[in-house]
Amino acid sequence: MTPVRFVPAASGERRARARFAHRGGSSRLGEGERGSATVLVLGIVAAALILAVLVGGLAQVTSARGLAQGSADLAAIAGAEVAAGPSGDACEAAAGVAQRHGVELNSCVVSAGGMVTVQVGVPVTPVPGWSARATAQARAGPVGLE
């Protein structure tokens, strides 16, 4: 059997261990870091929650933009259909379609020849405390008109 030799720690390391033990920690190196994984996991969970809220907000904005564009297209087509007829208010027809889709008609312009341009808006709240407005514009009318 080989005898085991005891090698004393360097004097600086001995003092560091003594200081750490004096503050209520362990005299072994590395044992004072208990609980650090909990803090790391909490940080990761907080970052994941913030990311989830932001992705949810982006989904709401995208959905509102799609609703606005679809409603603007339909309102412009409805207005152009009325404008091509013998009587009726094209902007009133466009406003009725926009209202049925839950959007607000911001503007409606009937150009010469029956070309109807509408702009609609939808209020959206992507994240709590921040509200925005998704808008869209569409134009419809007889073929060949600019």
URWO-V533145 format. One line per field, one symbol per residue. ss: DSSP state (~ for helix, > for strand, _ for the rest). psi: psi as a letter, one per 30 degrees, with the letter a starting at -180 (. if undefined). burial: I if it has 24 or more other C-alpha atoms within 12 Angstrom, else O. A space follows every 50 residues. Layout:
ss = ???
psi = ???
burial = ???
This chain:
ss = __________~~~~~~~~~~~~________~~~__~~~~~~~~~~~~~~~ ~~~~~~~~~~~~~~~~~~~~~~~~~~~~~~~~~~_____~~~~~~~~~~~ ___>>>>>>>_____>>>>>>>>>>>>__>>>>>>>>>>>______
psi = kkkkkkjklleeeeeeeeeeeeggalfkkfffgkffeeeeeeeeeeeeee eeeeeeeeeeeeeeeeeeeeeeeeeeeeeeeeeflflljeeeeeeeeeef fglkjelkkjlkfgkkklklkkkkjelkfjkakkllklklakkfk.
burial = OOOOOOOOOOOOOOOOOOOOOOOOOOOOOOOOOOOOOOOOOOOOOOOOOO OOOOOOOOOIIOOIIIIIIIIIIIIIIIIIIIIIOOOOOIIIIIIOIIOO IOIIIIIIIIOOOIIIIIIIIIOIOIOOOOOOIIIIIIIIIOOOOO
